Each structure stands twice: as structure tokens, then as C-alpha cells.
Amino acid sequence: MNEVMKVLTVFASIFIPLTFLAGIYGMNFEYMPELKWKWLIQSFGWYLLLFLLY
């Protein structure tokens, strides 16, 4: 049972934050300041990298 809980914890720690981000950024907003950023993709990539390395 302990091994099963370890595997489920790993899956949850990976997919719960991804689900949260997809839920927030998947919504249709009229005003999102990030959409007007010149370097949107690069900045999102850096934030994601910092989050994953933390």
C-alpha cells in the first residue's frame, strides 16, 4: 500500500498544478494583462522553468 501512495503522490504533485494553470488560463477573459506582453511565450517559459526547478 505504501508504494501505491508514493506513486499517487508523484502523479498528483505533477498534475494538480498543471490542472490549476490550465483552468486559470483556459478561461475566456476580456482583460488579461499578460496577453498584451511583447514576450509572453518567453516569460511564461521562464516562470514555468523556475516553478519546475523550485
C-alpha beads as a LAMMPS data file, in Angstrom:
LAMMPS data file: protein, C-alpha beads

54 atoms
53 bonds

1 atom types
1 bond types

-500.0 500.0 xlo xhi
-500.0 500.0 ylo yhi
-500.0 500.0 zlo zhi

Masses

1 110.0

Atoms # bond

1 1 1 0.000 0.000 0.000
2 1 1 2.888 2.344 0.759
3 1 1 4.291 2.084 -2.785
4 1 1 0.898 2.862 -4.261
5 1 1 0.654 6.030 -2.174
6 1 1 4.125 7.123 -3.291
7 1 1 3.184 6.725 -6.954
8 1 1 -0.106 8.556 -6.482
9 1 1 1.688 11.387 -4.673
10 1 1 4.119 11.817 -7.553
11 1 1 1.305 11.904 -10.102
12 1 1 -0.698 14.344 -8.009
13 1 1 2.267 16.666 -7.464
14 1 1 2.763 16.841 -11.225
15 1 1 -0.805 17.077 -12.478
16 1 1 -2.558 19.188 -9.833
17 1 1 -0.527 22.384 -10.574
18 1 1 -0.869 21.782 -14.321
19 1 1 -4.621 21.398 -13.956
20 1 1 -4.767 24.610 -11.945
21 1 1 -2.817 26.565 -14.570
22 1 1 -4.898 25.133 -17.399
23 1 1 -8.073 26.044 -15.522
24 1 1 -6.998 29.637 -14.975
25 1 1 -5.554 30.305 -18.417
26 1 1 -8.208 28.265 -20.210
27 1 1 -10.932 30.694 -19.152
28 1 1 -12.084 33.381 -21.551
29 1 1 -11.052 36.707 -20.089
30 1 1 -11.740 40.044 -21.727
31 1 1 -8.847 41.662 -19.933
32 1 1 -5.654 39.783 -19.217
33 1 1 -2.550 41.978 -18.998
34 1 1 -0.355 39.021 -19.955
35 1 1 -1.955 38.820 -23.402
36 1 1 -0.510 42.198 -24.367
37 1 1 3.052 41.389 -23.297
38 1 1 5.582 41.503 -26.083
39 1 1 7.487 38.498 -24.732
40 1 1 4.539 36.435 -23.470
41 1 1 5.760 32.998 -24.515
42 1 1 9.321 33.540 -23.280
43 1 1 8.221 34.930 -19.927
44 1 1 5.763 32.072 -19.406
45 1 1 8.539 29.630 -20.230
46 1 1 10.849 31.228 -17.662
47 1 1 8.141 31.180 -14.982
48 1 1 7.423 27.545 -15.744
49 1 1 11.115 26.690 -15.611
50 1 1 11.536 28.466 -12.275
51 1 1 8.444 26.704 -10.921
52 1 1 9.706 23.311 -12.023
53 1 1 13.191 23.907 -10.615
54 1 1 11.821 25.095 -7.287

Bonds

1 1 1 2
2 1 2 3
3 1 3 4
4 1 4 5
5 1 5 6
6 1 6 7
7 1 7 8
8 1 8 9
9 1 9 10
10 1 10 11
11 1 11 12
12 1 12 13
13 1 13 14
14 1 14 15
15 1 15 16
16 1 16 17
17 1 17 18
18 1 18 19
19 1 19 20
20 1 20 21
21 1 21 22
22 1 22 23
23 1 23 24
24 1 24 25
25 1 25 26
26 1 26 27
27 1 27 28
28 1 28 29
29 1 29 30
30 1 30 31
31 1 31 32
32 1 32 33
33 1 33 34
34 1 34 35
35 1 35 36
36 1 36 37
37 1 37 38
38 1 38 39
39 1 39 40
40 1 40 41
41 1 41 42
42 1 42 43
43 1 43 44
44 1 44 45
45 1 45 46
46 1 46 47
47 1 47 48
48 1 48 49
49 1 49 50
50 1 50 51
51 1 51 52
52 1 52 53
53 1 53 54
